[in-house]
Amino acid sequence: MSEENQVFTRMMESDDQFQPTVWIENLVSILASFLADPRLRYSQGVQPNVVDGEVCLLVAAWLESTDLATYDHVMEFAKSNQLKTKLDRRSGERAMQKPA
């Protein structure tokens, strides 16, 4: 298990842009939920974000040990669609936080 969060970009390993371009929004919406208030809450382990000016999908490293099914689903999606990945090197307040 990697100790660093993964960042999936909209680009494929072939340098083509993955279609549809809204795949990040679609994937995080599927994994999101509604709480008592009527606001949509993203999963704490899979979130859209902007990294280096590019809309990306962040996947927390700790998700593998807390929700293996979700982790496997996202990782298989990225692998089967040959999405580019890199490690999230952000720290402090900018880094994805593990829930308390």
N, C-alpha and C positions, 0 to 999 in steps of 0.2 A: 504494500500500500504506500503510495506517495504521501509525503507530509505536506505537499504544496497543492494549492488549488489549481484546477485546470481552467484554461480559457479557450473556448471554441469560437473561431471567427466565422464570418459568412463566406470565407474563401475555402475552396477545396484544395487538396494537395496538388492538383493540376493547374492551379492559379486561375481557375474559372470561378465565378461567383455561384454559390449554391442557389438553386431555385426551388421553391419560391423564396424570395428574400425575407419573407415574414416568418420563417421557420422558428426563429428564436422566440418571437411573441407567441406563436402557436404552442410551442413546447412548454414554455413557462406558464401559460394559461391553463393547460391541461393539468399541470402539477400544482396549481394554486388552489386556494380554498377560501370560502367565506366564513367569517367568524360571526359573533353575535351582531356586530354592526354590519351594514350592507356593503362593506368595502372588501375588494379582492385582495388577498394577501398572498404574495409569492412564497414559495417554499424557501426556507432559510438556506437550503443547500444548493438550490438551482435558481439563479437569478440573472436577469438581463442587466447589462452594465455597459459603460463606455470605457474602453481601455485604449489608450494612445489614439484617441479620436475615432475609434471604430466601435460600432455596436457589436457586442460579444455576448456569449453565454458563459457565465461563471459556474463552475461545479466545485463544491467544497470537497476537500480531501476527506474530511470526517464523515461525509455522507456514505462512504463505502462501509463503514462499521455501524452506522445508525439506521440506514435504510438501503440495504443492498439491492432490493428490487428496483428502486428508483435510480440508483447509481448505475446498475447494469443496463437499464433501459436507455438512459442518456448516453452512456459510453458506447453501447451497441449502435444507437442512432448515428453517432458521430463517426464510428468506424465504418458502418455500412455505406455512409454517404461521403466517405473520404474527406472529412472536414479537417482543416488545419487546426492544430492544437499547440498551445504553449503553456508554460507555467506562469501563474500569477505571482509576480514578485513584489506586489504592492504590500506595504506594511502600515501599521498604526490604524488610524481611523479609516483610511482608504481600503484596507483589506477586508475581505469577507469575514464576518465574526461568527464564531460558533455560538449557538444558543446556550443560555445559562441553564 
